[in-house]
Amino acid sequence: MLDRHVRPLIDPPLNRLGHRLAGLGIGANAVTALGLMLGLGAALAVASGSVAVALGLMLASRLADGLDGAVARATRPSDFGGVFDIAADFVFYAALPLAFVWVDPVRNGLAGASLIAAFYINAASFLGYAILAAKQGHTTQARGQKSWYHAGGLMEGTETIVFFAAFCLWPALFPALAWVFAALCLITATGRMIQMRQTFD
């Protein structure tokens, strides 16, 4: 929901930094891999009880997630790079809630599992929309230049960062926040399915 408003603000500095990294010979896939490692490091920090460290690593991971596209645009975007980017995102999206489940499975287990399941459902609607959009030649740059069609929704990248930051800032509230996040993801997936039916059927 917020990505289309945030992208015009963050893309110019990201693109400038992406050009500099590309000039140093750093590839987009290397930045994606770094972002994934930082994200997994955030999950490990949560699992070890260091939520302040986790917050810093999570934010650094999301910075890398924005930079890989900027580096790709400064060089040559690739289809594999786009797939690697979204796959790395999904791994990170599962790892952080799983870390909270690991810390306290009795208190966080059901909420964390429900959130991961909601991510799975939302991802299916997101990728399904991208497949149908490509098949019928639809394009958009509302959320920046992407390797494939990025359909909008109530829960997007910006909202995910906000919720993940809230998990780290207030770990005791993880169950309540996870339930809310899961519900919003399911609303997003439902809305996207309705939009697909109206647009492509």
C-alpha positions, 0 to 999 in steps of 0.5 A: 500500500505504501510502496508507491509513495515511498519509492519516489523518495528512496529510489533517487539515493538508492540509484546513485549508490547503486551506480557507485557500487556498479562502478566498483564492479559489484554485481546485483546478485552479490548485493542480493546475497549480502542482503539475504545473509544479513537477514538470516543474521537478524533471525539468528540474533533474535534466536539468541535473544539479541533483538537490538542487533536483530533490528540493525541487521534487519534494516541493513538487509532491507537496504541491500534489498533496495540496492540490488535493484539499483545496481541491476538498473545501473548495469543489466537487469537479468531474469535470474536476478529478479527471481533470486531477489524475490526468493531471498525475500521469501526466505528472510520473511520466513526466517524472522518469524521462525526465530521468534517461534524458536525463542518461545514456541509455547507463546509465539508458536501458533501466531508465528506459524500462522504468519508464515502460512499467511506469507505463503498464501500471499506469495502465491497470489503475488506470483500468480498475478505476475504470471498472468500479467506477463502472459497478457502483456501487462506492465507497471512501474508504480513501485519502481522498475522491476523484473516482473509485474509487482501487483500492489496490495494492503501489505507490501515491502514497506509494511513488512519492514514496519512490522518486522521492526516492531517485532524487534522493538517490542518482542513481548508483543510478537503474538499480537502483532503477528496475528494482525500481520497475518490477517492483513496478509490474508486480506491482501491475498484475497483482494489480489485474487478478486483483482485477478478475476476482474482483470484477467478472466 
